[in-house]
Amino acid sequence: MYIVSILFILAGTFFFFSGTIGFLRFPDFYTRMHATGKCDTLGALFSLTGMALYNGFSLISLKILLIAVLVFLTSPTGTHAILRGAFDSGVKPWTKDGKSVIDTQVRRK
Amino acid sequence: MGKIELEGFFLINSLILGLFVLLCLYRVVFGPTLFNRLIGANVIGTKTLIILALMGFIYRRIEMFIDISLVYALLNFIVTLAAAKYLQRKGVL
């Protein structure tokens, strides 16, 4: 059982690593956003399930899984909120030749 | 596989995550626009959550640290929402 939990936690660390690299290297706000939003949630899920497995069957591991569900729900919502805020305040998506592919018509409420 | 070796594994793992937090800190400090800094806060928040949970396993006082990380997850979410809502209305580039 310990092997499984170690593998889970290592997978979680790997996804955190890929999210960090994506966060540092991507050229634009939106690309960084999509990297970190996905990888962090998945890394957190893997690590938390690994810890729950390590802890065996008890109330605490149930609480750890509760945190995993919480992160699973809140992280994408937070990412969406940031994106909505950025898009509305006119952050232009990056394109290779600089021309803006989509015209970001800002929807003023 | 005794339980003792795994403490070292958790320690190394949380140190690696701490290194990732430092890497993200670079982008938060030098990030061109305000929104990159906002993602940095969000990213560091989830990483600290996992480090907290790992610390619980290192010190073998799990129930305390799990509660702390639960509260931290909630706070991180609320901060992200509030900042995004504020920036959306204010239109800061």
N, CA and C atoms of all chains as a GROMACS GRO file, in nm:
protein
  606
    1MET      N    1   0.083  -0.121   0.000
    1MET     CA    2   0.000   0.000   0.000
    1MET      C    3   0.086   0.126   0.000
    2TYR      N    4   0.206   0.115   0.066
    2TYR     CA    5   0.291   0.235   0.069
    2TYR      C    6   0.344   0.267  -0.069
    3ILE      N    7   0.369   0.158  -0.150
    3ILE     CA    8   0.422   0.184  -0.284
    3ILE      C    9   0.321   0.268  -0.362
    4VAL      N   10   0.193   0.230  -0.350
    4VAL     CA   11   0.091   0.303  -0.427
    4VAL      C   12   0.088   0.449  -0.385
    5SER      N   13   0.092   0.472  -0.255
    5SER     CA   14   0.082   0.613  -0.210
    5SER      C   15   0.206   0.690  -0.253
    6ILE      N   16   0.322   0.624  -0.250
    6ILE     CA   17   0.444   0.695  -0.295
    6ILE      C   18   0.430   0.730  -0.442
    7LEU      N   19   0.378   0.635  -0.522
    7LEU     CA   20   0.365   0.663  -0.666
    7LEU      C   21   0.269   0.779  -0.688
    8PHE      N   22   0.160   0.780  -0.612
    8PHE     CA   23   0.062   0.888  -0.629
    8PHE      C   24   0.128   1.023  -0.598
    9ILE      N   25   0.201   1.027  -0.487
    9ILE     CA   26   0.259   1.156  -0.446
    9ILE      C   27   0.365   1.199  -0.546
   10LEU      N   28   0.442   1.102  -0.600
   10LEU     CA   29   0.544   1.140  -0.700
   10LEU      C   30   0.476   1.191  -0.826
   11ALA      N   31   0.362   1.128  -0.865
   11ALA     CA   32   0.290   1.177  -0.983
   11ALA      C   33   0.243   1.319  -0.957
   12GLY      N   34   0.193   1.344  -0.834
   12GLY     CA   35   0.148   1.480  -0.801
   12GLY      C   36   0.261   1.579  -0.813
   13THR      N   37   0.380   1.541  -0.764
   13THR     CA   38   0.494   1.633  -0.773
   13THR      C   39   0.532   1.655  -0.918
   14PHE      N   40   0.523   1.549  -1.000
   14PHE     CA   41   0.556   1.567  -1.142
   14PHE      C   42   0.463   1.669  -1.207
   15PHE      N   43   0.334   1.659  -1.176
   15PHE     CA   44   0.241   1.753  -1.240
   15PHE      C   45   0.263   1.893  -1.187
   16PHE      N   46   0.300   1.904  -1.058
   16PHE     CA   47   0.334   2.038  -1.009
   16PHE      C   48   0.452   2.094  -1.086
   17PHE      N   49   0.549   2.004  -1.112
   17PHE     CA   50   0.670   2.049  -1.182
   17PHE      C   51   0.636   2.098  -1.322
   18SER      N   52   0.552   2.020  -1.392
   18SER     CA   53   0.519   2.061  -1.530
   18SER      C   54   0.439   2.190  -1.526
   19GLY      N   55   0.351   2.206  -1.424
   19GLY     CA   56   0.276   2.332  -1.415
   19GLY      C   57   0.369   2.450  -1.393
   20THR      N   58   0.469   2.431  -1.307
   20THR     CA   59   0.562   2.542  -1.280
   20THR      C   60   0.641   2.578  -1.404
   21ILE      N   61   0.687   2.474  -1.476
   21ILE     CA   62   0.764   2.504  -1.598
   21ILE      C   63   0.675   2.577  -1.698
   22GLY      N   64   0.550   2.528  -1.711
   22GLY     CA   65   0.460   2.597  -1.803
   22GLY      C   66   0.436   2.739  -1.761
   23PHE      N   67   0.424   2.760  -1.628
   23PHE     CA   68   0.397   2.893  -1.576
   23PHE      C   69   0.513   2.987  -1.607
   24LEU      N   70   0.635   2.935  -1.608
   24LEU     CA   71   0.751   3.024  -1.626
   24LEU      C   72   0.779   3.048  -1.773
   25ARG      N   73   0.760   2.944  -1.857
   25ARG     CA   74   0.812   2.956  -1.993
   25ARG      C   75   0.711   3.009  -2.092
   26PHE      N   76   0.582   2.999  -2.067
   26PHE     CA   77   0.486   3.034  -2.173
   26PHE      C   78   0.488   3.185  -2.196
   27PRO      N   79   0.466   3.228  -2.322
   27PRO     CA   80   0.488   3.368  -2.356
   27PRO      C   81   0.377   3.461  -2.308
   28ASP      N   82   0.256   3.408  -2.286
   28ASP     CA   83   0.143   3.501  -2.272
   28ASP      C   84   0.063   3.467  -2.148
   29PHE      N   85  -0.021   3.559  -2.106
   29PHE     CA   86  -0.099   3.537  -1.984
   29PHE      C   87  -0.190   3.417  -1.999
   30TYR      N   88  -0.258   3.408  -2.116
   30TYR     CA   89  -0.358   3.300  -2.131
   30TYR      C   90  -0.291   3.164  -2.134
   31THR      N   91  -0.175   3.156  -2.202
   31THR     CA   92  -0.110   3.025  -2.208
   31THR      C   93  -0.061   2.984  -2.069
   32ARG      N   94  -0.010   3.082  -1.995
   32ARG     CA   95   0.034   3.047  -1.858
   32ARG      C   96  -0.084   3.001  -1.775
   33MET      N   97  -0.195   3.068  -1.798
   33MET     CA   98  -0.314   3.037  -1.720
   33MET      C   99  -0.357   2.893  -1.744
   34HIS      N  100  -0.355   2.854  -1.872
   34HIS     CA  101  -0.407   2.718  -1.899
   34HIS      C  102  -0.310   2.616  -1.846
   35ALA      N  103  -0.181   2.649  -1.842
   35ALA     CA  104  -0.086   2.551  -1.789
   35ALA      C  105  -0.108   2.532  -1.639
   36THR      N  106  -0.110   2.643  -1.566
   36THR     CA  107  -0.114   2.626  -1.421
   36THR      C  108  -0.250   2.576  -1.374
   37GLY      N  109  -0.356   2.623  -1.439
   37GLY     CA  110  -0.488   2.583  -1.392
   37GLY      C  111  -0.503   2.433  -1.391
   38LYS      N  112  -0.463   2.368  -1.501
   38LYS     CA  113  -0.483   2.223  -1.507
   38LYS      C  114  -0.383   2.149  -1.420
   39CYS      N  115  -0.255   2.184  -1.434
   39CYS     CA  116  -0.153   2.099  -1.371
   39CYS      C  117  -0.162   2.108  -1.220
   40ASP      N  118  -0.193   2.228  -1.168
   40ASP     CA  119  -0.198   2.239  -1.022
   40ASP      C  120  -0.311   2.158  -0.964
   41THR      N  121  -0.427   2.165  -1.030
   41THR     CA  122  -0.541   2.089  -0.976
   41THR      C  123  -0.509   1.941  -0.977
   42LEU      N  124  -0.452   1.895  -1.090
   42LEU     CA  125  -0.426   1.751  -1.100
   42LEU      C  126  -0.318   1.710  -1.002
   43GLY      N  127  -0.214   1.795  -0.988
   43GLY     CA  128  -0.109   1.762  -0.893
   43GLY      C  129  -0.163   1.755  -0.752
   44ALA      N  130  -0.249   1.851  -0.719
   44ALA     CA  131  -0.307   1.849  -0.584
   44ALA      C  132  -0.390   1.724  -0.564
   45LEU      N  133  -0.468   1.688  -0.666
   45LEU     CA  134  -0.553   1.569  -0.651
   45LEU      C  135  -0.468   1.445  -0.629
   46PHE      N  136  -0.362   1.430  -0.711
   46PHE     CA  137  -0.278   1.311  -0.697
   46PHE      C  138  -0.214   1.306  -0.558
   47SER      N  139  -0.156   1.421  -0.516
   47SER     CA  140  -0.087   1.420  -0.387
   47SER      C  141  -0.184   1.388  -0.274
   48LEU      N  142  -0.303   1.449  -0.281
   48LEU     CA  143  -0.397   1.429  -0.169
   48LEU      C  144  -0.448   1.285  -0.166
   49THR      N  145  -0.473   1.226  -0.283
   49THR     CA  146  -0.518   1.086  -0.279
   49THR      C  147  -0.403   0.996  -0.231
   50GLY      N  148  -0.279   1.030  -0.271
   50GLY     CA  149  -0.166   0.951  -0.220
   50GLY      C  150  -0.160   0.957  -0.070
   51MET      N  151  -0.179   1.076  -0.013
   51MET     CA  152  -0.174   1.088   0.133
   51MET      C  153  -0.289   1.014   0.197
   52ALA      N  154  -0.407   1.020   0.133
   52ALA     CA  155  -0.521   0.950   0.192
   52ALA      C  156  -0.493   0.800   0.194
   53LEU      N  157  -0.432   0.749   0.086
   53LEU     CA  158  -0.401   0.606   0.081
   53LEU      C  159  -0.299   0.570   0.190
   54TYR      N  160  -0.201   0.658   0.205
   54TYR     CA  161  -0.098   0.627   0.306
   54TYR      C  162  -0.159   0.619   0.445
   55ASN      N  163  -0.263   0.699   0.465
   55ASN     CA  164  -0.320   0.707   0.600
   55ASN      C  165  -0.414   0.592   0.629
   56GLY      N  166  -0.438   0.507   0.528
   56GLY     CA  167  -0.526   0.392   0.554
   56GLY      C  168  -0.670   0.437   0.564
   57PHE      N  169  -0.754   0.352   0.626
   57PHE     CA  170  -0.897   0.378   0.627
   57PHE      C  171  -0.934   0.443   0.760
   58SER      N  172  -0.953   0.578   0.760
   58SER     CA  173  -0.992   0.642   0.886
   58SER      C  174  -1.061   0.773   0.853
   59LEU      N  175  -1.105   0.842   0.959
   59LEU     CA  176  -1.178   0.968   0.938
   59LEU      C  177  -1.087   1.070   0.872
   60ILE      N  178  -0.957   1.065   0.910
   60ILE     CA  179  -0.864   1.166   0.858
   60ILE      C  180  -0.852   1.151   0.708
   61SER      N  181  -0.839   1.027   0.659
   61SER     CA  182  -0.822   1.013   0.512
   61SER      C  183  -0.951   1.055   0.443
   62LEU      N  184  -1.065   1.039   0.509
   62LEU     CA  185  -1.189   1.090   0.449
   62LEU      C  186  -1.181   1.242   0.437
   63LYS      N  187  -1.124   1.307   0.542
   63LYS     CA  188  -1.113   1.452   0.539
   63LYS      C  189  -1.015   1.495   0.431
   64ILE      N  190  -0.910   1.416   0.412
   64ILE     CA  191  -0.813   1.451   0.305
   64ILE      C  192  -0.882   1.443   0.170
   65LEU      N  193  -0.965   1.338   0.152
   65LEU     CA  194  -1.037   1.327   0.024
   65LEU      C  195  -1.135   1.442   0.009
   66LEU      N  196  -1.187   1.489   0.123
   66LEU     CA  197  -1.278   1.606   0.117
   66LEU      C  198  -1.203   1.727   0.064
   67ILE      N  199  -1.078   1.743   0.112
   67ILE     CA  200  -0.997   1.856   0.061
   67ILE      C  201  -0.974   1.838  -0.087
   68ALA      N  202  -0.949   1.713  -0.130
   68ALA     CA  203  -0.925   1.690  -0.273
   68ALA      C  204  -1.047   1.732  -0.354
   69VAL      N  205  -1.167   1.695  -0.307
   69VAL     CA  206  -1.288   1.735  -0.380
   69VAL      C  207  -1.300   1.887  -0.379
   70LEU      N  208  -1.266   1.949  -0.265
   70LEU     CA  209  -1.276   2.095  -0.256
   70LEU      C  210  -1.184   2.161  -0.358
   71VAL      N  211  -1.059   2.113  -0.364
   71VAL     CA  212  -0.965   2.172  -0.460
   71VAL      C  213  -1.015   2.147  -0.601
   72PHE      N  214  -1.071   2.027  -0.624
   72PHE     CA  215  -1.122   1.994  -0.758
   72PHE      C  216  -1.231   2.091  -0.801
   73LEU      N  217  -1.310   2.137  -0.704
   73LEU     CA  218  -1.419   2.230  -0.740
   73LEU      C  219  -1.371   2.373  -0.747
   74THR      N  220  -1.286   2.415  -0.652
   74THR     CA  221  -1.258   2.558  -0.642
   74THR      C  222  -1.152   2.603  -0.741
   75SER      N  223  -1.052   2.519  -0.768
   75SER     CA  224  -0.941   2.569  -0.849
   75SER      C  225  -0.985   2.609  -0.990
   76PRO      N  226  -1.063   2.525  -1.060
   76PRO     CA  227  -1.107   2.573  -1.193
   76PRO      C  228  -1.195   2.696  -1.184
   77THR      N  229  -1.278   2.704  -1.079
   77THR     CA  230  -1.364   2.822  -1.069
   77THR      C  231  -1.279   2.947  -1.052
   78GLY      N  232  -1.177   2.936  -0.966
   78GLY     CA  233  -1.089   3.052  -0.948
   78GLY      C  234  -1.019   3.088  -1.077
   79THR      N  235  -0.974   2.985  -1.149
   79THR     CA  236  -0.906   3.012  -1.276
   79THR      C  237  -1.000   3.083  -1.372
   80HIS      N  238  -1.127   3.034  -1.374
   80HIS     CA  239  -1.223   3.098  -1.465
   80HIS      C  240  -1.246   3.242  -1.425
   81ALA      N  241  -1.252   3.270  -1.294
   81ALA     CA  242  -1.276   3.408  -1.251
   81ALA      C  243  -1.162   3.498  -1.296
   82ILE      N  244  -1.039   3.448  -1.280
   82ILE     CA  245  -0.924   3.531  -1.320
   82ILE      C  246  -0.931   3.557  -1.469
   83LEU      N  247  -0.963   3.450  -1.544
   83LEU     CA  248  -0.966   3.466  -1.691
   83LEU      C  249  -1.073   3.567  -1.730
   84ARG      N  250  -1.189   3.555  -1.667
   84ARG     CA  251  -1.297   3.647  -1.701
   84ARG      C  252  -1.254   3.790  -1.672
   85GLY      N  253  -1.191   3.808  -1.555
   85GLY     CA  254  -1.146   3.944  -1.522
   85GLY      C  255  -1.045   3.994  -1.622
   86ALA      N  256  -0.952   3.907  -1.660
   86ALA     CA  257  -0.847   3.953  -1.752
   86ALA      C  258  -0.907   3.983  -1.888
   87PHE      N  259  -0.996   3.893  -1.934
   87PHE     CA  260  -1.050   3.912  -2.069
   87PHE      C  261  -1.130   4.041  -2.076
   88ASP      N  262  -1.207   4.067  -1.969
   88ASP     CA  263  -1.289   4.188  -1.972
   88ASP      C  264  -1.204   4.314  -1.964
   89SER      N  265  -1.092   4.305  -1.894
   89SER     CA  266  -1.012   4.427  -1.883
   89SER      C  267  -0.915   4.436  -1.998
   90GLY      N  268  -0.940   4.357  -2.105
   90GLY     CA  269  -0.872   4.385  -2.230
   90GLY      C  270  -0.733   4.331  -2.244
   91VAL      N  271  -0.705   4.213  -2.184
   91VAL     CA  272  -0.572   4.154  -2.205
   91VAL      C  273  -0.576   4.083  -2.339
   92LYS      N  274  -0.485   4.120  -2.428
   92LYS     CA  275  -0.489   4.064  -2.565
   92LYS      C  276  -0.420   3.928  -2.564
   93PRO      N  277  -0.479   3.824  -2.628
   93PRO     CA  278  -0.406   3.696  -2.640
   93PRO      C  279  -0.288   3.711  -2.734
   94TRP      N  280  -0.182   3.635  -2.704
   94TRP     CA  281  -0.058   3.645  -2.780
   94TRP      C  282  -0.070   3.566  -2.908
   95THR      N  283  -0.029   3.621  -3.022
   95THR     CA  284  -0.025   3.539  -3.145
   95THR      C  285   0.116   3.548  -3.201
   96LYS      N  286   0.155   3.444  -3.279
   96LYS     CA  287   0.295   3.435  -3.321
   96LYS      C  288   0.333   3.558  -3.403
   97ASP      N  289   0.246   3.604  -3.497
   97ASP     CA  290   0.289   3.717  -3.580
   97ASP      C  291   0.233   3.849  -3.526
   98GLY      N  292   0.179   3.848  -3.405
   98GLY     CA  293   0.146   3.974  -3.342
   98GLY      C  294   0.007   4.024  -3.376
   99LYS      N  295  -0.054   3.973  -3.490
   99LYS     CA  296  -0.187   4.022  -3.523
   99LYS      C  297  -0.286   3.956  -3.426
  100SER      N  298  -0.385   4.030  -3.381
  100SER     CA  299  -0.479   3.970  -3.286
  100SER      C  300  -0.580   3.888  -3.365
  101VAL      N  301  -0.585   3.758  -3.340
  101VAL     CA  302  -0.672   3.672  -3.421
  101VAL      C  303  -0.817   3.706  -3.390
  102ILE      N  304  -0.855   3.704  -3.259
  102ILE     CA  305  -0.994   3.734  -3.227
  102ILE      C  306  -1.000   3.879  -3.182
  103ASP      N  307  -1.102   3.952  -3.223
  103ASP     CA  308  -1.110   4.091  -3.176
  103ASP      C  309  -1.178   4.087  -3.040
  104THR      N  310  -1.102   4.124  -2.938
  104THR     CA  311  -1.158   4.109  -2.802
  104THR      C  312  -1.253   4.226  -2.778
  105GLN      N  313  -1.380   4.206  -2.818
  105GLN     CA  314  -1.477   4.314  -2.792
  105GLN      C  315  -1.507   4.310  -2.643
  106VAL      N  316  -1.476   4.419  -2.573
  106VAL     CA  317  -1.488   4.418  -2.428
  106VAL      C  318  -1.634   4.439  -2.394
  107ARG      N  319  -1.694   4.346  -2.318
  107ARG     CA  320  -1.838   4.354  -2.287
  107ARG      C  321  -1.852   4.433  -2.158
  108ARG      N  322  -1.886   4.560  -2.170
  108ARG     CA  323  -1.902   4.643  -2.050
  108ARG      C  324  -2.043   4.622  -1.998
  109LYS      N  325  -2.054   4.588  -1.871
  109LYS     CA  326  -2.190   4.566  -1.821
  109LYS      C  327  -2.261   4.699  -1.806
  110MET      N  328   0.830  -0.245   0.467
  110MET     CA  329   0.824  -0.102   0.450
  110MET      C  330   0.768  -0.041   0.578
  111GLY      N  331   0.863  -0.003   0.670
  111GLY     CA  332   0.813   0.055   0.794
  111GLY      C  333   0.757   0.194   0.767
  112LYS      N  334   0.688   0.244   0.866
  112LYS     CA  335   0.629   0.378   0.847
  112LYS      C  336   0.737   0.484   0.854
  113ILE      N  337   0.854   0.451   0.919
  113ILE     CA  338   0.950   0.558   0.950
  113ILE      C  339   1.009   0.613   0.822
  114GLU      N  340   1.047   0.523   0.725
  114GLU     CA  341   1.117   0.575   0.607
  114GLU      C  342   1.032   0.679   0.536
  115LEU      N  343   0.898   0.663   0.546
  115LEU     CA  344   0.817   0.751   0.463
  115LEU      C  345   0.826   0.895   0.512
  116GLU      N  346   0.864   0.916   0.640
  116GLU     CA  347   0.876   1.056   0.685
  116GLU      C  348   0.980   1.127   0.600
  117GLY      N  349   1.094   1.056   0.574
  117GLY     CA  350   1.199   1.120   0.494
  117GLY      C  351   1.148   1.152   0.356
  118PHE      N  352   1.070   1.058   0.301
  118PHE     CA  353   1.015   1.081   0.167
  118PHE      C  354   0.926   1.205   0.166
  119PHE      N  355   0.840   1.216   0.269
  119PHE     CA  356   0.753   1.335   0.273
  119PHE      C  357   0.836   1.461   0.285
  120LEU      N  358   0.944   1.453   0.365
  120LEU     CA  359   1.027   1.573   0.384
  120LEU      C  360   1.088   1.615   0.253
  121ILE      N  361   1.146   1.518   0.179
  121ILE     CA  362   1.209   1.552   0.051
  121ILE      C  363   1.104   1.608  -0.044
  122ASN      N  364   0.986   1.547  -0.041
  122ASN     CA  365   0.882   1.592  -0.131
  122ASN      C  366   0.841   1.735  -0.102
  123SER      N  367   0.826   1.768   0.027
  123SER     CA  368   0.784   1.906   0.057
  123SER      C  369   0.897   2.002   0.024
  124LEU      N  370   1.023   1.958   0.036
  124LEU     CA  371   1.133   2.049  -0.002
  124LEU      C  372   1.126   2.076  -0.152
  125ILE      N  373   1.098   1.971  -0.232
  125ILE     CA  374   1.089   1.992  -0.378
  125ILE      C  375   0.976   2.090  -0.408
  126LEU      N  376   0.863   2.072  -0.339
  126LEU     CA  377   0.751   2.164  -0.363
  126LEU      C  378   0.790   2.306  -0.322
  127GLY      N  379   0.870   2.318  -0.215
  127GLY     CA  380   0.916   2.451  -0.176
  127GLY      C  381   1.001   2.513  -0.285
  128LEU      N  382   1.082   2.428  -0.350
  128LEU     CA  383   1.163   2.480  -0.461
  128LEU      C  384   1.073   2.529  -0.572
  129PHE      N  385   0.964   2.453  -0.601
  129PHE     CA  386   0.873   2.499  -0.707
  129PHE      C  387   0.810   2.632  -0.668
  130VAL      N  388   0.778   2.649  -0.539
  130VAL     CA  389   0.720   2.776  -0.496
  130VAL      C  390   0.818   2.889  -0.525
  131LEU      N  391   0.946   2.864  -0.500
  131LEU     CA  392   1.046   2.970  -0.527
  131LEU      C  393   1.050   3.002  -0.676
  132LEU      N  394   1.039   2.895  -0.758
  132LEU     CA  395   1.040   2.921  -0.903
  132LEU      C  396   0.921   3.007  -0.941
  133CYS      N  397   0.804   2.974  -0.886
  133CYS     CA  398   0.686   3.054  -0.920
  133CYS      C  399   0.701   3.196  -0.869
  134LEU      N  400   0.774   3.209  -0.756
  134LEU     CA  401   0.790   3.343  -0.699
  134LEU      C  402   0.861   3.434  -0.799
  135TYR      N  403   0.949   3.377  -0.881
  135TYR     CA  404   1.018   3.460  -0.981
  135TYR      C  405   0.916   3.528  -1.070
  136ARG      N  406   0.820   3.445  -1.119
  136ARG     CA  407   0.720   3.504  -1.209
  136ARG      C  408   0.634   3.604  -1.134
  137VAL      N  409   0.605   3.577  -1.007
  137VAL     CA  410   0.520   3.672  -0.933
  137VAL      C  411   0.593   3.805  -0.919
  138VAL      N  412   0.722   3.802  -0.894
  138VAL     CA  413   0.794   3.928  -0.871
  138VAL      C  414   0.816   4.000  -1.003
  139PHE      N  415   0.860   3.926  -1.109
  139PHE     CA  416   0.895   3.993  -1.234
  139PHE      C  417   0.782   3.987  -1.336
  140GLY      N  418   0.666   3.931  -1.297
  140GLY     CA  419   0.560   3.913  -1.395
  140GLY      C  420   0.525   4.045  -1.462
  141PRO      N  421   0.512   4.048  -1.597
  141PRO     CA  422   0.486   4.177  -1.662
  141PRO      C  423   0.358   4.242  -1.613
  142THR      N  424   0.246   4.169  -1.618
  142THR     CA  425   0.121   4.239  -1.582
  142THR      C  426   0.071   4.190  -1.447
  143LEU      N  427  -0.029   4.258  -1.398
  143LEU     CA  428  -0.083   4.226  -1.265
  143LEU      C  429  -0.144   4.087  -1.265
  144PHE      N  430  -0.199   4.046  -1.380
  144PHE     CA  431  -0.272   3.918  -1.380
  144PHE      C  432  -0.176   3.800  -1.366
  145ASN      N  433  -0.051   3.815  -1.419
  145ASN     CA  434   0.044   3.705  -1.396
  145ASN      C  435   0.070   3.690  -1.247
  146ARG      N  436   0.074   3.803  -1.181
  146ARG     CA  437   0.098   3.794  -1.035
  146ARG      C  438  -0.020   3.727  -0.967
  147LEU      N  439  -0.138   3.749  -1.024
  147LEU     CA  440  -0.256   3.689  -0.963
  147LEU      C  441  -0.252   3.536  -0.978
  148ILE      N  442  -0.209   3.490  -1.098
  148ILE     CA  443  -0.199   3.345  -1.114
  148ILE      C  444  -0.093   3.292  -1.020
  149GLY      N  445   0.017   3.370  -1.005
  149GLY     CA  446   0.124   3.324  -0.915
  149GLY      C  447   0.071   3.303  -0.776
  150ALA      N  448  -0.013   3.397  -0.730
  150ALA     CA  449  -0.069   3.380  -0.596
  150ALA      C  450  -0.152   3.252  -0.590
  151ASN      N  451  -0.230   3.229  -0.695
  151ASN     CA  452  -0.314   3.109  -0.697
  151ASN      C  453  -0.228   2.984  -0.696
  152VAL      N  454  -0.122   2.984  -0.778
  152VAL     CA  455  -0.037   2.865  -0.789
  152VAL      C  456   0.032   2.838  -0.656
  153ILE      N  457   0.088   2.944  -0.596
  153ILE     CA  458   0.160   2.924  -0.470
  153ILE      C  459   0.062   2.878  -0.362
  154GLY      N  460  -0.064   2.925  -0.371
  154GLY     CA  461  -0.164   2.883  -0.273
  154GLY      C  462  -0.184   2.733  -0.276
  155THR      N  463  -0.204   2.675  -0.394
  155THR     CA  464  -0.229   2.530  -0.398
  155THR      C  465  -0.103   2.454  -0.355
  156LYS      N  466   0.015   2.506  -0.391
  156LYS     CA  467   0.137   2.434  -0.350
  156LYS      C  468   0.153   2.437  -0.199
  157THR      N  469   0.125   2.553  -0.140
  157THR     CA  470   0.139   2.559   0.006
  157THR      C  471   0.039   2.466   0.073
  158LEU      N  472  -0.077   2.451   0.008
  158LEU     CA  473  -0.177   2.359   0.064
  158LEU      C  474  -0.119   2.218   0.076
  159ILE      N  475  -0.050   2.176  -0.031
  159ILE     CA  476   0.003   2.039  -0.030
  159ILE      C  477   0.119   2.028   0.069
  160ILE      N  478   0.201   2.136   0.077
  160ILE     CA  479   0.313   2.132   0.172
  160ILE      C  480   0.259   2.121   0.314
  161LEU      N  481   0.150   2.194   0.342
  161LEU     CA  482   0.091   2.187   0.477
  161LEU      C  483   0.047   2.045   0.508
  162ALA      N  484  -0.021   1.983   0.411
  162ALA     CA  485  -0.069   1.847   0.437
  162ALA      C  486   0.050   1.753   0.457
  163LEU      N  487   0.158   1.773   0.378
  163LEU     CA  488   0.275   1.687   0.395
  163LEU      C  489   0.337   1.709   0.532
  164MET      N  490   0.338   1.835   0.577
  164MET     CA  491   0.396   1.860   0.711
  164MET      C  492   0.318   1.785   0.818
  165GLY      N  493   0.185   1.776   0.795
  165GLY     CA  494   0.107   1.699   0.891
  165GLY      C  495   0.158   1.558   0.900
  166PHE      N  496   0.194   1.501   0.785
  166PHE     CA  497   0.241   1.362   0.788
  166PHE      C  498   0.380   1.353   0.847
  167ILE      N  499   0.461   1.458   0.828
  167ILE     CA  500   0.597   1.452   0.883
  167ILE      C  501   0.592   1.453   1.034
  168TYR      N  502   0.510   1.545   1.091
  168TYR     CA  503   0.508   1.559   1.236
  168TYR      C  504   0.413   1.460   1.300
  169ARG      N  505   0.344   1.375   1.215
  169ARG     CA  506   0.252   1.274   1.267
  169ARG      C  507   0.143   1.336   1.353
  170ARG      N  508   0.112   1.463   1.332
  170ARG     CA  509  -0.005   1.521   1.398
  170ARG      C  510  -0.098   1.563   1.284
  171ILE      N  511  -0.161   1.462   1.223
  171ILE     CA  512  -0.222   1.484   1.092
  171ILE      C  513  -0.348   1.567   1.105
  172GLU      N  514  -0.433   1.539   1.208
  172GLU     CA  515  -0.564   1.602   1.206
  172GLU      C  516  -0.552   1.754   1.217
  173MET      N  517  -0.449   1.803   1.290
  173MET     CA  518  -0.436   1.947   1.303
  173MET      C  519  -0.401   2.009   1.169
  174PHE      N  520  -0.299   1.946   1.101
  174PHE     CA  521  -0.253   2.010   0.977
  174PHE      C  522  -0.355   1.997   0.866
  175ILE      N  523  -0.434   1.888   0.870
  175ILE     CA  524  -0.534   1.874   0.764
  175ILE      C  525  -0.639   1.984   0.778
  176ASP      N  526  -0.676   2.016   0.903
  176ASP     CA  527  -0.772   2.126   0.920
  176ASP      C  528  -0.715   2.257   0.872
  177ILE      N  529  -0.586   2.280   0.904
  177ILE     CA  530  -0.524   2.405   0.858
  177ILE      C  531  -0.526   2.411   0.706
  178SER      N  532  -0.492   2.300   0.640
  178SER     CA  533  -0.486   2.305   0.492
  178SER      C  534  -0.626   2.319   0.435
  179LEU      N  535  -0.726   2.264   0.505
  179LEU     CA  536  -0.863   2.283   0.456
  179LEU      C  537  -0.901   2.430   0.458
  180VAL      N  538  -0.871   2.497   0.570
  180VAL     CA  539  -0.904   2.640   0.580
  180VAL      C  540  -0.825   2.718   0.476
  181TYR      N  541  -0.700   2.677   0.455
  181TYR     CA  542  -0.616   2.750   0.360
  181TYR      C  543  -0.669   2.737   0.219
  182ALA      N  544  -0.722   2.619   0.186
  182ALA     CA  545  -0.778   2.600   0.051
  182ALA      C  546  -0.896   2.695   0.032
  183LEU      N  547  -0.980   2.704   0.133
  183LEU     CA  548  -1.096   2.794   0.122
  183LEU      C  549  -1.050   2.938   0.106
  184LEU      N  550  -0.954   2.979   0.190
  184LEU     CA  551  -0.909   3.119   0.184
  184LEU      C  552  -0.849   3.149   0.047
  185ASN      N  553  -0.770   3.054  -0.004
  185ASN     CA  554  -0.705   3.077  -0.134
  185ASN      C  555  -0.810   3.102  -0.240
  186PHE      N  556  -0.918   3.022  -0.234
  186PHE     CA  557  -1.024   3.038  -0.334
  186PHE      C  558  -1.088   3.175  -0.323
  187ILE      N  559  -1.118   3.217  -0.199
  187ILE     CA  560  -1.188   3.344  -0.182
  187ILE      C  561  -1.100   3.459  -0.227
  188VAL      N  562  -0.970   3.453  -0.196
  188VAL     CA  563  -0.880   3.562  -0.237
  188VAL      C  564  -0.877   3.573  -0.388
  189THR      N  565  -0.868   3.455  -0.454
  189THR     CA  566  -0.862   3.458  -0.602
  189THR      C  567  -0.988   3.522  -0.658
  190LEU      N  568  -1.104   3.481  -0.604
  190LEU     CA  569  -1.229   3.537  -0.656
  190LEU      C  570  -1.235   3.687  -0.634
  191ALA      N  571  -1.200   3.730  -0.512
  191ALA     CA  572  -1.212   3.874  -0.481
  191ALA      C  573  -1.120   3.954  -0.571
  192ALA      N  574  -0.997   3.906  -0.588
  192ALA     CA  575  -0.903   3.983  -0.672
  192ALA      C  576  -0.952   3.988  -0.815
  193ALA      N  577  -1.002   3.875  -0.865
  193ALA     CA  578  -1.048   3.875  -1.005
  193ALA      C  579  -1.167   3.968  -1.020
  194LYS      N  580  -1.259   3.962  -0.923
  194LYS     CA  581  -1.378   4.048  -0.935
  194LYS      C  582  -1.336   4.195  -0.932
  195TYR      N  583  -1.241   4.227  -0.842
  195TYR     CA  584  -1.198   4.366  -0.831
  195TYR      C  585  -1.131   4.412  -0.960
  196LEU      N  586  -1.043   4.326  -1.014
  196LEU     CA  587  -0.967   4.369  -1.132
  196LEU      C  588  -1.059   4.379  -1.252
  197GLN      N  589  -1.161   4.294  -1.256
  197GLN     CA  590  -1.250   4.301  -1.372
  197GLN      C  591  -1.318   4.436  -1.378
  198ARG      N  592  -1.368   4.483  -1.259
  198ARG     CA  593  -1.443   4.609  -1.260
  198ARG      C  594  -1.348   4.726  -1.285
  199LYS      N  595  -1.227   4.716  -1.230
  199LYS     CA  596  -1.139   4.832  -1.235
  199LYS      C  597  -1.072   4.844  -1.371
  200GLY      N  598  -1.060   4.731  -1.447
  200GLY     CA  599  -1.003   4.741  -1.580
  200GLY      C  600  -0.856   4.772  -1.580
  201VAL      N  601  -0.782   4.723  -1.481
  201VAL     CA  602  -0.637   4.747  -1.478
  201VAL      C  603  -0.574   4.652  -1.578
  202LEU      N  604  -0.485   4.705  -1.667
  202LEU     CA  605  -0.429   4.612  -1.766
  202LEU      C  606  -0.319   4.530  -1.700
   0.00000   0.00000   0.00000
